[in-house]
Amino acid sequence: MTDALIVVDVQNLFVDMVGARGPAVVAAVNRHVAEAAERGDPVFYTRDYAPIDLPDGDPEGLTDLHRDLDIRGTVVEKGPGKRGGFSGFLLAPVLEPQQGHGGGGLGPLAGLLADHGVRSVTVAGIATDICVAATARDAARLGYRVTIPLEATAYANPVPGGEHPVLGDLRAAGVTLLTGVSR
């Protein structure tokens, strides 16, 4: 069985958004990248090309992959998050504001996984409760065995003192959640 690692949106904007948790997530993701590379598993990185309204050309590089991220694979454009393109499997065109969320179709990630004969995926990155969850749910819907190592994720909207409701939704979708350090 071929495994793949999907690293979701470890971009400057999102690493900064999760604050003090950001460097720990980047380090944990990098451990998973190194392990995948050692096993010879493909690694795919999603990058939301339009998560929010930014100045033309994104002069501050907010949508760039984070400078400390270990990149040893294929970068896949996805989004725009500002229009509901949260899953790494979606590539929605930037259309009129009246278009609803998720108005596009499958992006290149699905084809890349098929080309590599992938049967199971590990999904890590930012944000657990938004893009990581959407990517994991879509992977499960597409028939992949899906695992999320929670130490290699961070929430955009954490729930203090309890389990985040998204975790129950992910379990119900058939996603395996791992706690602790990487496998």
Phi and psi in degrees as GROMACS dihedral restraints (atoms count N, CA, C in turn):
[ dihedral_restraints ]
;  ai    aj    ak    al  type     phi  dphi    fc
    3     4     5     6     1   -93.0    20    10
    4     5     6     7     1   130.3    20    10
    6     7     8     9     1  -104.6    20    10
    7     8     9    10     1   156.5    20    10
    9    10    11    12     1  -140.8    20    10
   10    11    12    13     1   154.1    20    10
   12    13    14    15     1  -107.5    20    10
   13    14    15    16     1   129.3    20    10
   15    16    17    18     1  -112.6    20    10
   16    17    18    19     1   116.5    20    10
   18    19    20    21     1  -100.6    20    10
   19    20    21    22     1   115.0    20    10
   21    22    23    24     1   -98.0    20    10
   22    23    24    25     1   117.9    20    10
   24    25    26    27     1    50.5    20    10
   25    26    27    28     1    43.5    20    10
   27    28    29    30     1   -84.0    20    10
   28    29    30    31     1    73.5    20    10
   30    31    32    33     1  -110.2    20    10
   31    32    33    34     1   157.2    20    10
   33    34    35    36     1   -49.7    20    10
   34    35    36    37     1   -48.4    20    10
   36    37    38    39     1   -56.2    20    10
   37    38    39    40     1   -45.9    20    10
   39    40    41    42     1   -79.1    20    10
   40    41    42    43     1   -35.9    20    10
   42    43    44    45     1   -62.1    20    10
   43    44    45    46     1   -42.1    20    10
   45    46    47    48     1   -65.2    20    10
   46    47    48    49     1   -38.9    20    10
   48    49    50    51     1   -61.0    20    10
   49    50    51    52     1   -35.8    20    10
   51    52    53    54     1   -86.0    20    10
   52    53    54    55     1     2.4    20    10
   54    55    56    57     1    63.2    20    10
   55    56    57    58     1  -131.8    20    10
   57    58    59    60     1   -60.5    20    10
   58    59    60    61     1   -23.6    20    10
   60    61    62    63     1   -74.5    20    10
   61    62    63    64     1   -21.5    20    10
   63    64    65    66     1   -53.6    20    10
   64    65    66    67     1   -54.7    20    10
   66    67    68    69     1   -60.7    20    10
   67    68    69    70     1   -35.9    20    10
   69    70    71    72     1   -66.5    20    10
   70    71    72    73     1   -38.3    20    10
   72    73    74    75     1   -65.6    20    10
   73    74    75    76     1   -45.9    20    10
   75    76    77    78     1   -59.1    20    10
   76    77    78    79     1   -43.7    20    10
   78    79    80    81     1   -63.4    20    10
   79    80    81    82     1   -43.2    20    10
   81    82    83    84     1   -66.0    20    10
   82    83    84    85     1   -42.7    20    10
   84    85    86    87     1   -60.3    20    10
   85    86    87    88     1   -43.6    20    10
   87    88    89    90     1   -60.9    20    10
   88    89    90    91     1   -35.2    20    10
   90    91    92    93     1   -63.3    20    10
   91    92    93    94     1   -42.7    20    10
   93    94    95    96     1   -66.1    20    10
   94    95    96    97     1   -37.7    20    10
   96    97    98    99     1   -62.2    20    10
   97    98    99   100     1   -47.3    20    10
   99   100   101   102     1   -61.5    20    10
  100   101   102   103     1   -42.2    20    10
  102   103   104   105     1   -64.7    20    10
  103   104   105   106     1   -43.1    20    10
  105   106   107   108     1   -62.8    20    10
  106   107   108   109     1   -45.0    20    10
  108   109   110   111     1   -61.4    20    10
  109   110   111   112     1   -41.4    20    10
  111   112   113   114     1   -62.3    20    10
  112   113   114   115     1   -36.7    20    10
  114   115   116   117     1   -80.9    20    10
  115   116   117   118     1   -13.1    20    10
  117   118   119   120     1    83.8    20    10
  118   119   120   121     1    16.8    20    10
  120   121   122   123     1   -81.3    20    10
  121   122   123   124     1   142.4    20    10
  123   124   125   126     1   -69.2    20    10
  124   125   126   127     1   148.4    20    10
  126   127   128   129     1  -123.2    20    10
  127   128   129   130     1   131.8    20    10
  129   130   131   132     1  -123.9    20    10
  130   131   132   133     1   138.4    20    10
  132   133   134   135     1  -117.1    20    10
  133   134   135   136     1   127.1    20    10
  135   136   137   138     1   -93.9    20    10
  136   137   138   139     1   148.9    20    10
  138   139   140   141     1  -138.1    20    10
  139   140   141   142     1   115.5    20    10
  141   142   143   144     1   -72.8    20    10
  142   143   144   145     1   115.7    20    10
  144   145   146   147     1   -78.8    20    10
  145   146   147   148     1   -13.5    20    10
  147   148   149   150     1  -153.3    20    10
  148   149   150   151     1    69.0    20    10
  150   151   152   153     1   -70.5    20    10
  151   152   153   154     1   -30.1    20    10
  153   154   155   156     1  -148.3    20    10
  154   155   156   157     1   174.5    20    10
  156   157   158   159     1   -75.7    20    10
  157   158   159   160     1   123.4    20    10
  159   160   161   162     1  -124.2    20    10
  160   161   162   163     1   160.6    20    10
  162   163   164   165     1   -60.0    20    10
  163   164   165   166     1   149.9    20    10
  165   166   167   168     1   -50.6    20    10
  166   167   168   169     1   131.5    20    10
  168   169   170   171     1    81.6    20    10
  169   170   171   172     1    -3.0    20    10
  171   172   173   174     1    47.7    20    10
  172   173   174   175     1    61.7    20    10
  174   175   176   177     1   -60.3    20    10
  175   176   177   178     1   -23.3    20    10
  177   178   179   180     1   -90.9    20    10
  178   179   180   181     1    -1.2    20    10
  180   181   182   183     1    67.3    20    10
  181   182   183   184     1    30.4    20    10
  183   184   185   186     1   -64.4    20    10
  184   185   186   187     1   -29.0    20    10
  186   187   188   189     1   -91.9    20    10
  187   188   189   190     1     0.2    20    10
  189   190   191   192     1   -68.7    20    10
  190   191   192   193     1   148.9    20    10
  192   193   194   195     1   -61.4    20    10
  193   194   195   196     1   145.8    20    10
  195   196   197   198     1   -60.8    20    10
  196   197   198   199     1   140.6    20    10
  198   199   200   201     1   -60.1    20    10
  199   200   201   202     1   -26.8    20    10
  201   202   203   204     1   -92.3    20    10
  202   203   204   205     1    -0.1    20    10
  204   205   206   207     1   -75.0    20    10
  205   206   207   208     1   132.3    20    10
  207   208   209   210     1   -80.3    20    10
  208   209   210   211     1   109.4    20    10
  210   211   212   213     1  -105.0    20    10
  211   212   213   214     1   109.8    20    10
  213   214   215   216     1  -133.7    20    10
  214   215   216   217     1    46.2    20    10
  216   217   218   219     1  -168.9    20    10
  217   218   219   220     1  -154.7    20    10
  219   220   221   222     1   -99.6    20    10
  220   221   222   223     1   129.9    20    10
  222   223   224   225     1   -92.0    20    10
  223   224   225   226     1   129.1    20    10
  225   226   227   228     1  -118.4    20    10
  226   227   228   229     1   125.0    20    10
  228   229   230   231     1   -72.6    20    10
  229   230   231   232     1   141.2    20    10
  231   232   233   234     1  -147.6    20    10
  232   233   234   235     1   169.7    20    10
  234   235   236   237     1   111.9    20    10
  235   236   237   238     1  -161.1    20    10
  237   238   239   240     1   -80.1    20    10
  238   239   240   241     1   134.7    20    10
  240   241   242   243     1   -58.4    20    10
  241   242   243   244     1   -32.5    20    10
  243   244   245   246     1   -66.9    20    10
  244   245   246   247     1   -11.1    20    10
  246   247   248   249     1  -116.8    20    10
  247   248   249   250     1    15.5    20    10
  249   250   251   252     1    91.3    20    10
  250   251   252   253     1     9.2    20    10
  252   253   254   255     1   -82.6    20    10
  253   254   255   256     1    68.2    20    10
  255   256   257   258     1   -83.7    20    10
  256   257   258   259     1   -31.7    20    10
  258   259   260   261     1   -76.3    20    10
  259   260   261   262     1   143.7    20    10
  261   262   263   264     1   -63.9    20    10
  262   263   264   265     1   -13.1    20    10
  264   265   266   267     1   -90.1    20    10
  265   266   267   268     1    -6.6    20    10
  267   268   269   270     1  -105.6    20    10
  268   269   270   271     1   139.7    20    10
  270   271   272   273     1  -134.7    20    10
  271   272   273   274     1    95.7    20    10
  273   274   275   276     1   -95.1    20    10
  274   275   276   277     1   137.0    20    10
  276   277   278   279     1   -68.8    20    10
  277   278   279   280     1   151.5    20    10
  279   280   281   282     1   -78.2    20    10
  280   281   282   283     1   106.3    20    10
  282   283   284   285     1  -117.0    20    10
  283   284   285   286     1  -171.2    20    10
  285   286   287   288     1   -59.2    20    10
  286   287   288   289     1   151.3    20    10
  288   289   290   291     1   -57.6    20    10
  289   290   291   292     1   -23.8    20    10
  291   292   293   294     1   -74.8    20    10
  292   293   294   295     1   -12.2    20    10
  294   295   296   297     1   -69.8    20    10
  295   296   297   298     1   137.7    20    10
  297   298   299   300     1   -72.5    20    10
  298   299   300   301     1   175.1    20    10
  300   301   302   303     1   -60.9    20    10
  301   302   303   304     1   147.2    20    10
  303   304   305   306     1    62.7    20    10
  304   305   306   307     1    39.8    20    10
  306   307   308   309     1   -77.9    20    10
  307   308   309   310     1    -6.4    20    10
  309   310   311   312     1   -95.6    20    10
  310   311   312   313     1  -152.9    20    10
  312   313   314   315     1  -131.9    20    10
  313   314   315   316     1  -167.3    20    10
  315   316   317   318     1   -62.5    20    10
  316   317   318   319     1   134.0    20    10
  318   319   320   321     1   -88.9    20    10
  319   320   321   322     1  -168.6    20    10
  321   322   323   324     1   -71.7    20    10
  322   323   324   325     1   -16.8    20    10
  324   325   326   327     1   -58.4    20    10
  325   326   327   328     1   -43.9    20    10
  327   328   329   330     1   -59.4    20    10
  328   329   330   331     1   -44.0    20    10
  330   331   332   333     1   -66.1    20    10
  331   332   333   334     1   -38.8    20    10
  333   334   335   336     1   -64.5    20    10
  334   335   336   337     1   -42.0    20    10
  336   337   338   339     1   -62.9    20    10
  337   338   339   340     1   -43.4    20    10
  339   340   341   342     1   -63.0    20    10
  340   341   342   343     1   -42.5    20    10
  342   343   344   345     1   -59.4    20    10
  343   344   345   346     1   -31.3    20    10
  345   346   347   348     1   -91.3    20    10
  346   347   348   349     1     0.9    20    10
  348   349   350   351     1    66.9    20    10
  349   350   351   352     1    29.6    20    10
  351   352   353   354     1   -70.5    20    10
  352   353   354   355     1   136.8    20    10
  354   355   356   357     1  -118.2    20    10
  355   356   357   358     1   -22.2    20    10
  357   358   359   360     1  -140.4    20    10
  358   359   360   361     1   149.1    20    10
  360   361   362   363     1  -131.8    20    10
  361   362   363   364     1   147.3    20    10
  363   364   365   366     1  -108.0    20    10
  364   365   366   367     1   129.5    20    10
  366   367   368   369     1  -115.3    20    10
  367   368   369   370     1   123.6    20    10
  369   370   371   372     1  -133.8    20    10
  370   371   372   373     1   165.5    20    10
  372   373   374   375     1   128.5    20    10
  373   374   375   376     1  -150.9    20    10
  375   376   377   378     1  -130.6    20    10
  376   377   378   379     1   134.7    20    10
  378   379   380   381     1  -110.6    20    10
  379   380   381   382     1   138.5    20    10
  381   382   383   384     1   -50.7    20    10
  382   383   384   385     1   -44.9    20    10
  384   385   386   387     1   -85.3    20    10
  385   386   387   388     1    -2.5    20    10
  387   388   389   390     1  -127.2    20    10
  388   389   390   391     1   -88.1    20    10
  390   391   392   393     1   -73.8    20    10
  391   392   393   394     1   -37.1    20    10
  393   394   395   396     1   -63.4    20    10
  394   395   396   397     1   -46.8    20    10
  396   397   398   399     1   -62.6    20    10
  397   398   399   400     1   -44.6    20    10
  399   400   401   402     1   -63.1    20    10
  400   401   402   403     1   -41.8    20    10
  402   403   404   405     1   -65.4    20    10
  403   404   405   406     1   -44.1    20    10
  405   406   407   408     1   -64.1    20    10
  406   407   408   409     1   -44.2    20    10
  408   409   410   411     1   -62.1    20    10
  409   410   411   412     1   -43.0    20    10
  411   412   413   414     1   -66.0    20    10
  412   413   414   415     1   -39.2    20    10
  414   415   416   417     1   -60.4    20    10
  415   416   417   418     1   -43.7    20    10
  417   418   419   420     1   -63.5    20    10
  418   419   420   421     1   -42.4    20    10
  420   421   422   423     1   -61.8    20    10
  421   422   423   424     1   -31.6    20    10
  423   424   425   426     1   -84.5    20    10
  424   425   426   427     1     2.7    20    10
  426   427   428   429     1    96.6    20    10
  427   428   429   430     1     7.5    20    10
  429   430   431   432     1   -84.5    20    10
  430   431   432   433     1   147.3    20    10
  432   433   434   435     1   -77.0    20    10
  433   434   435   436     1   131.5    20    10
  435   436   437   438     1  -125.6    20    10
  436   437   438   439     1   133.6    20    10
  438   439   440   441     1  -128.5    20    10
  439   440   441   442     1   139.6    20    10
  441   442   443   444     1  -121.3    20    10
  442   443   444   445     1   116.3    20    10
  444   445   446   447     1   -82.3    20    10
  445   446   447   448     1   106.0    20    10
  447   448   449   450     1   -62.5    20    10
  448   449   450   451     1   -23.7    20    10
  450   451   452   453     1   -69.6    20    10
  451   452   453   454     1   -15.8    20    10
  453   454   455   456     1  -105.4    20    10
  454   455   456   457     1    30.3    20    10
  456   457   458   459     1  -140.4    20    10
  457   458   459   460     1   166.6    20    10
  459   460   461   462     1  -148.0    20    10
  460   461   462   463     1   147.8    20    10
  462   463   464   465     1   -88.0    20    10
  463   464   465   466     1   143.9    20    10
  465   466   467   468     1   -78.4    20    10
  466   467   468   469     1   -33.8    20    10
  468   469   470   471     1  -128.5    20    10
  469   470   471   472     1    76.5    20    10
  471   472   473   474     1   -65.0    20    10
  472   473   474   475     1   154.8    20    10
  474   475   476   477     1  -110.1    20    10
  475   476   477   478     1   107.4    20    10
  477   478   479   480     1   -66.0    20    10
  478   479   480   481     1   134.8    20    10
  480   481   482   483     1    74.4    20    10
  481   482   483   484     1    14.3    20    10
  483   484   485   486     1  -165.2    20    10
  484   485   486   487     1   176.7    20    10
  486   487   488   489     1   -78.0    20    10
  487   488   489   490     1   137.2    20    10
  489   490   491   492     1   -68.8    20    10
  490   491   492   493     1   135.6    20    10
  492   493   494   495     1   -57.5    20    10
  493   494   495   496     1   -26.8    20    10
  495   496   497   498     1   -62.3    20    10
  496   497   498   499     1   -27.1    20    10
  498   499   500   501     1   -66.1    20    10
  499   500   501   502     1   -39.3    20    10
  501   502   503   504     1   -64.4    20    10
  502   503   504   505     1   -40.0    20    10
  504   505   506   507     1   -62.9    20    10
  505   506   507   508     1   -41.4    20    10
  507   508   509   510     1   -66.6    20    10
  508   509   510   511     1   -44.0    20    10
  510   511   512   513     1   -58.7    20    10
  511   512   513   514     1   -43.6    20    10
  513   514   515   516     1   -63.0    20    10
  514   515   516   517     1   -27.3    20    10
  516   517   518   519     1   -82.7    20    10
  517   518   519   520     1    -2.7    20    10
  519   520   521   522     1    93.0    20    10
  520   521   522   523     1    12.5    20    10
  522   523   524   525     1   -84.6    20    10
  523   524   525   526     1   134.4    20    10
  525   526   527   528     1   -88.2    20    10
  526   527   528   529     1   127.6    20    10
  528   529   530   531     1  -107.0    20    10
  529   530   531   532     1   127.3    20    10
  531   532   533   534     1  -107.9    20    10
  532   533   534   535     1   136.0    20    10
  534   535   536   537     1  -110.8    20    10
  535   536   537   538     1   158.8    20    10
  537   538   539   540     1    93.5    20    10
  538   539   540   541     1  -165.8    20    10
  540   541   542   543     1   -80.4    20    10
  541   542   543   544     1   167.5    20    10
  543   544   545   546     1   -58.1    20    10
  544   545   546   547     1   156.6    20    10
